Amino acid sequence: MFTITEYTVELMDDPFKILQGNRYEFMLQVSVDEEDDLYTEKGVYLRVIFTVDGETKKISQSSFHENSTDRYLEFELEDDEEKLVFDFCSTHYEPIEEEAK
């Protein structure tokens, strides 16, 4: 398990409006215990694509990376980590008002 220590979030641009809903890119700095397989001395961040389509919210993609090298780390979110990340993203994105048609 890890702890989220810092984050950034940006609305991803979809100029052609091909995809349903809005996508947000979260960059989550995480603190990992030294005994965890995910631990590296350089630190770890989690990149998350969070999709919001009306009332539906989901994690569309997530990947762990090493901080200073951006090297992809081949780990998946565990169930409890996925819930933690989903809850975090759900409360930290800024809803976008739908444009008038």
Phi, psi and omega in degrees: 000152181230171177239135176279123184254329179210161177203159166229154178218137178222140173288129180276137182284134175229076188298334183263000179052040180283323185267144177285141175078188179247147178242137181239134176260118176257136170244110185252116172283130183236146175259126184239136177297143181300336180278349182282141178300333181286342185297135167224151180297333182279351180092167186224142169231158180242125176263127183231131169259117184248124184254133176235119179229095185066237179273353182271126178232142178201158171274113181276330182201147174210147178205140177270144179219151175281138187304295190284339182255345187061016180296131177294134177250126187279071177230146175256155173292134172281165185304314181291326177291320179297319177296316178302313181292317178301312180299318180298309181297321180300328183261353185243003174270158178251116181302144178255130177291137177295138179288145176294139182264000000 
